[in-house]
Amino acid sequence: MRRVIQAGAKPVTALSTMLEWQRDWAQRDTYDAVMDVVKVHLGAYGIGVEYAYTMVHGAQPTVFPEYEVPQPAVAHK
């Protein structure tokens, strides 16, 4: 990563990349899909989006996928 930065690259986050891809928020055909990804996968920003949808705009809460805690692998004897 340091070599890439030395060559002039600017590191970015997944969130900044998604928001750049969306570009124009008037593009309603992709807006909902982008916001779904943001709410499910992008932490605090996604929580803020969910808050704005439900508390400010009166939308129904998002039904998030169930998260299953992986069980540790059993060692073979």
Chimera marker file (.cmm) of the C-alpha trace (Angstrom):
<marker_set name="trace">
<marker id="1" x="0.000" y="0.000" z="0.000" r="1" g="1" b="0" radius="0.5"/>
<marker id="2" x="2.858" y="2.373" z="0.773" r="1" g="1" b="0" radius="0.5"/>
<marker id="3" x="4.249" y="1.910" z="-2.728" r="1" g="1" b="0" radius="0.5"/>
<marker id="4" x="0.891" y="2.700" z="-4.231" r="1" g="1" b="0" radius="0.5"/>
<marker id="5" x="0.669" y="5.872" z="-2.126" r="1" g="1" b="0" radius="0.5"/>
<marker id="6" x="4.234" y="6.816" z="-3.093" r="1" g="1" b="0" radius="0.5"/>
<marker id="7" x="3.201" y="6.468" z="-6.733" r="1" g="1" b="0" radius="0.5"/>
<marker id="8" x="0.491" y="9.083" z="-6.150" r="1" g="1" b="0" radius="0.5"/>
<marker id="9" x="-2.610" y="7.062" z="-5.333" r="1" g="1" b="0" radius="0.5"/>
<marker id="10" x="-5.019" y="8.454" z="-2.750" r="1" g="1" b="0" radius="0.5"/>
<marker id="11" x="-6.562" y="5.800" z="-0.485" r="1" g="1" b="0" radius="0.5"/>
<marker id="12" x="-10.352" y="5.968" z="-0.219" r="1" g="1" b="0" radius="0.5"/>
<marker id="13" x="-13.003" y="4.137" z="1.753" r="1" g="1" b="0" radius="0.5"/>
<marker id="14" x="-15.754" y="1.864" z="0.482" r="1" g="1" b="0" radius="0.5"/>
<marker id="15" x="-18.256" y="4.564" z="1.452" r="1" g="1" b="0" radius="0.5"/>
<marker id="16" x="-16.562" y="7.307" z="-0.546" r="1" g="1" b="0" radius="0.5"/>
<marker id="17" x="-16.330" y="4.983" z="-3.555" r="1" g="1" b="0" radius="0.5"/>
<marker id="18" x="-20.045" y="4.083" z="-3.382" r="1" g="1" b="0" radius="0.5"/>
<marker id="19" x="-21.033" y="7.727" z="-3.084" r="1" g="1" b="0" radius="0.5"/>
<marker id="20" x="-18.844" y="8.649" z="-6.060" r="1" g="1" b="0" radius="0.5"/>
<marker id="21" x="-20.423" y="5.890" z="-8.130" r="1" g="1" b="0" radius="0.5"/>
<marker id="22" x="-23.890" y="7.202" z="-7.310" r="1" g="1" b="0" radius="0.5"/>
<marker id="23" x="-22.760" y="10.705" z="-8.396" r="1" g="1" b="0" radius="0.5"/>
<marker id="24" x="-26.152" y="12.242" z="-9.015" r="1" g="1" b="0" radius="0.5"/>
<marker id="25" x="-28.660" y="11.734" z="-6.217" r="1" g="1" b="0" radius="0.5"/>
<marker id="26" x="-31.455" y="12.542" z="-8.637" r="1" g="1" b="0" radius="0.5"/>
<marker id="27" x="-30.756" y="9.132" z="-10.268" r="1" g="1" b="0" radius="0.5"/>
<marker id="28" x="-33.649" y="7.427" z="-8.503" r="1" g="1" b="0" radius="0.5"/>
<marker id="29" x="-33.189" y="4.118" z="-10.359" r="1" g="1" b="0" radius="0.5"/>
<marker id="30" x="-30.002" y="3.395" z="-8.360" r="1" g="1" b="0" radius="0.5"/>
<marker id="31" x="-30.576" y="5.504" z="-5.221" r="1" g="1" b="0" radius="0.5"/>
<marker id="32" x="-32.530" y="2.896" z="-3.227" r="1" g="1" b="0" radius="0.5"/>
<marker id="33" x="-30.061" y="0.102" z="-4.012" r="1" g="1" b="0" radius="0.5"/>
<marker id="34" x="-27.100" y="2.267" z="-2.955" r="1" g="1" b="0" radius="0.5"/>
<marker id="35" x="-28.832" y="3.244" z="0.287" r="1" g="1" b="0" radius="0.5"/>
<marker id="36" x="-29.645" y="-0.416" z="1.018" r="1" g="1" b="0" radius="0.5"/>
<marker id="37" x="-25.953" y="-1.328" z="0.705" r="1" g="1" b="0" radius="0.5"/>
<marker id="38" x="-24.976" y="1.664" z="2.844" r="1" g="1" b="0" radius="0.5"/>
<marker id="39" x="-27.477" y="0.803" z="5.609" r="1" g="1" b="0" radius="0.5"/>
<marker id="40" x="-26.475" y="-2.851" z="5.776" r="1" g="1" b="0" radius="0.5"/>
<marker id="41" x="-22.705" y="-2.670" z="5.307" r="1" g="1" b="0" radius="0.5"/>
<marker id="42" x="-21.311" y="0.764" z="6.094" r="1" g="1" b="0" radius="0.5"/>
<marker id="43" x="-21.520" y="1.121" z="9.853" r="1" g="1" b="0" radius="0.5"/>
<marker id="44" x="-22.212" y="4.465" z="11.490" r="1" g="1" b="0" radius="0.5"/>
<marker id="45" x="-23.017" y="6.208" z="8.205" r="1" g="1" b="0" radius="0.5"/>
<marker id="46" x="-25.606" y="3.511" z="7.486" r="1" g="1" b="0" radius="0.5"/>
<marker id="47" x="-27.106" y="3.952" z="10.947" r="1" g="1" b="0" radius="0.5"/>
<marker id="48" x="-27.386" y="7.686" z="10.238" r="1" g="1" b="0" radius="0.5"/>
<marker id="49" x="-29.174" y="6.982" z="6.965" r="1" g="1" b="0" radius="0.5"/>
<marker id="50" x="-31.571" y="4.620" z="8.748" r="1" g="1" b="0" radius="0.5"/>
<marker id="51" x="-32.203" y="7.253" z="11.417" r="1" g="1" b="0" radius="0.5"/>
<marker id="52" x="-32.948" y="9.916" z="8.817" r="1" g="1" b="0" radius="0.5"/>
<marker id="53" x="-35.315" y="7.602" z="6.934" r="1" g="1" b="0" radius="0.5"/>
<marker id="54" x="-37.287" y="6.560" z="10.015" r="1" g="1" b="0" radius="0.5"/>
<marker id="55" x="-37.168" y="9.495" z="12.405" r="1" g="1" b="0" radius="0.5"/>
<marker id="56" x="-37.068" y="12.422" z="9.993" r="1" g="1" b="0" radius="0.5"/>
<marker id="57" x="-38.978" y="11.108" z="6.973" r="1" g="1" b="0" radius="0.5"/>
<marker id="58" x="-41.306" y="8.678" z="8.776" r="1" g="1" b="0" radius="0.5"/>
<marker id="59" x="-40.308" y="5.592" z="6.753" r="1" g="1" b="0" radius="0.5"/>
<marker id="60" x="-40.777" y="2.098" z="8.109" r="1" g="1" b="0" radius="0.5"/>
<marker id="61" x="-37.652" y="0.638" z="9.759" r="1" g="1" b="0" radius="0.5"/>
<marker id="62" x="-35.436" y="-1.461" z="7.522" r="1" g="1" b="0" radius="0.5"/>
<marker id="63" x="-35.579" y="-5.206" z="8.105" r="1" g="1" b="0" radius="0.5"/>
<marker id="64" x="-31.910" y="-6.115" z="8.313" r="1" g="1" b="0" radius="0.5"/>
<marker id="65" x="-30.647" y="-9.611" z="7.485" r="1" g="1" b="0" radius="0.5"/>
<marker id="66" x="-30.064" y="-11.903" z="10.435" r="1" g="1" b="0" radius="0.5"/>
<marker id="67" x="-26.454" y="-12.197" z="11.438" r="1" g="1" b="0" radius="0.5"/>
<marker id="68" x="-25.275" y="-15.626" z="12.498" r="1" g="1" b="0" radius="0.5"/>
<marker id="69" x="-22.225" y="-15.840" z="14.712" r="1" g="1" b="0" radius="0.5"/>
<marker id="70" x="-19.881" y="-18.418" z="13.174" r="1" g="1" b="0" radius="0.5"/>
<marker id="71" x="-19.049" y="-21.332" z="15.413" r="1" g="1" b="0" radius="0.5"/>
<marker id="72" x="-15.402" y="-22.231" z="15.928" r="1" g="1" b="0" radius="0.5"/>
<marker id="73" x="-14.178" y="-25.195" z="13.922" r="1" g="1" b="0" radius="0.5"/>
<marker id="74" x="-13.818" y="-28.443" z="15.823" r="1" g="1" b="0" radius="0.5"/>
<marker id="75" x="-10.247" y="-29.748" z="15.830" r="1" g="1" b="0" radius="0.5"/>
<marker id="76" x="-9.860" y="-33.293" z="14.537" r="1" g="1" b="0" radius="0.5"/>
<marker id="77" x="-8.024" y="-35.696" z="16.799" r="1" g="1" b="0" radius="0.5"/>
<link id1="1" id2="2" r="1" g="1" b="0" radius="0.2"/>
<link id1="2" id2="3" r="1" g="1" b="0" radius="0.2"/>
<link id1="3" id2="4" r="1" g="1" b="0" radius="0.2"/>
<link id1="4" id2="5" r="1" g="1" b="0" radius="0.2"/>
<link id1="5" id2="6" r="1" g="1" b="0" radius="0.2"/>
<link id1="6" id2="7" r="1" g="1" b="0" radius="0.2"/>
<link id1="7" id2="8" r="1" g="1" b="0" radius="0.2"/>
<link id1="8" id2="9" r="1" g="1" b="0" radius="0.2"/>
<link id1="9" id2="10" r="1" g="1" b="0" radius="0.2"/>
<link id1="10" id2="11" r="1" g="1" b="0" radius="0.2"/>
<link id1="11" id2="12" r="1" g="1" b="0" radius="0.2"/>
<link id1="12" id2="13" r="1" g="1" b="0" radius="0.2"/>
<link id1="13" id2="14" r="1" g="1" b="0" radius="0.2"/>
<link id1="14" id2="15" r="1" g="1" b="0" radius="0.2"/>
<link id1="15" id2="16" r="1" g="1" b="0" radius="0.2"/>
<link id1="16" id2="17" r="1" g="1" b="0" radius="0.2"/>
<link id1="17" id2="18" r="1" g="1" b="0" radius="0.2"/>
<link id1="18" id2="19" r="1" g="1" b="0" radius="0.2"/>
<link id1="19" id2="20" r="1" g="1" b="0" radius="0.2"/>
<link id1="20" id2="21" r="1" g="1" b="0" radius="0.2"/>
<link id1="21" id2="22" r="1" g="1" b="0" radius="0.2"/>
<link id1="22" id2="23" r="1" g="1" b="0" radius="0.2"/>
<link id1="23" id2="24" r="1" g="1" b="0" radius="0.2"/>
<link id1="24" id2="25" r="1" g="1" b="0" radius="0.2"/>
<link id1="25" id2="26" r="1" g="1" b="0" radius="0.2"/>
<link id1="26" id2="27" r="1" g="1" b="0" radius="0.2"/>
<link id1="27" id2="28" r="1" g="1" b="0" radius="0.2"/>
<link id1="28" id2="29" r="1" g="1" b="0" radius="0.2"/>
<link id1="29" id2="30" r="1" g="1" b="0" radius="0.2"/>
<link id1="30" id2="31" r="1" g="1" b="0" radius="0.2"/>
<link id1="31" id2="32" r="1" g="1" b="0" radius="0.2"/>
<link id1="32" id2="33" r="1" g="1" b="0" radius="0.2"/>
<link id1="33" id2="34" r="1" g="1" b="0" radius="0.2"/>
<link id1="34" id2="35" r="1" g="1" b="0" radius="0.2"/>
<link id1="35" id2="36" r="1" g="1" b="0" radius="0.2"/>
<link id1="36" id2="37" r="1" g="1" b="0" radius="0.2"/>
<link id1="37" id2="38" r="1" g="1" b="0" radius="0.2"/>
<link id1="38" id2="39" r="1" g="1" b="0" radius="0.2"/>
<link id1="39" id2="40" r="1" g="1" b="0" radius="0.2"/>
<link id1="40" id2="41" r="1" g="1" b="0" radius="0.2"/>
<link id1="41" id2="42" r="1" g="1" b="0" radius="0.2"/>
<link id1="42" id2="43" r="1" g="1" b="0" radius="0.2"/>
<link id1="43" id2="44" r="1" g="1" b="0" radius="0.2"/>
<link id1="44" id2="45" r="1" g="1" b="0" radius="0.2"/>
<link id1="45" id2="46" r="1" g="1" b="0" radius="0.2"/>
<link id1="46" id2="47" r="1" g="1" b="0" radius="0.2"/>
<link id1="47" id2="48" r="1" g="1" b="0" radius="0.2"/>
<link id1="48" id2="49" r="1" g="1" b="0" radius="0.2"/>
<link id1="49" id2="50" r="1" g="1" b="0" radius="0.2"/>
<link id1="50" id2="51" r="1" g="1" b="0" radius="0.2"/>
<link id1="51" id2="52" r="1" g="1" b="0" radius="0.2"/>
<link id1="52" id2="53" r="1" g="1" b="0" radius="0.2"/>
<link id1="53" id2="54" r="1" g="1" b="0" radius="0.2"/>
<link id1="54" id2="55" r="1" g="1" b="0" radius="0.2"/>
<link id1="55" id2="56" r="1" g="1" b="0" radius="0.2"/>
<link id1="56" id2="57" r="1" g="1" b="0" radius="0.2"/>
<link id1="57" id2="58" r="1" g="1" b="0" radius="0.2"/>
<link id1="58" id2="59" r="1" g="1" b="0" radius="0.2"/>
<link id1="59" id2="60" r="1" g="1" b="0" radius="0.2"/>
<link id1="60" id2="61" r="1" g="1" b="0" radius="0.2"/>
<link id1="61" id2="62" r="1" g="1" b="0" radius="0.2"/>
<link id1="62" id2="63" r="1" g="1" b="0" radius="0.2"/>
<link id1="63" id2="64" r="1" g="1" b="0" radius="0.2"/>
<link id1="64" id2="65" r="1" g="1" b="0" radius="0.2"/>
<link id1="65" id2="66" r="1" g="1" b="0" radius="0.2"/>
<link id1="66" id2="67" r="1" g="1" b="0" radius="0.2"/>
<link id1="67" id2="68" r="1" g="1" b="0" radius="0.2"/>
<link id1="68" id2="69" r="1" g="1" b="0" radius="0.2"/>
<link id1="69" id2="70" r="1" g="1" b="0" radius="0.2"/>
<link id1="70" id2="71" r="1" g="1" b="0" radius="0.2"/>
<link id1="71" id2="72" r="1" g="1" b="0" radius="0.2"/>
<link id1="72" id2="73" r="1" g="1" b="0" radius="0.2"/>
<link id1="73" id2="74" r="1" g="1" b="0" radius="0.2"/>
<link id1="74" id2="75" r="1" g="1" b="0" radius="0.2"/>
<link id1="75" id2="76" r="1" g="1" b="0" radius="0.2"/>
<link id1="76" id2="77" r="1" g="1" b="0" radius="0.2"/>
</marker_set>
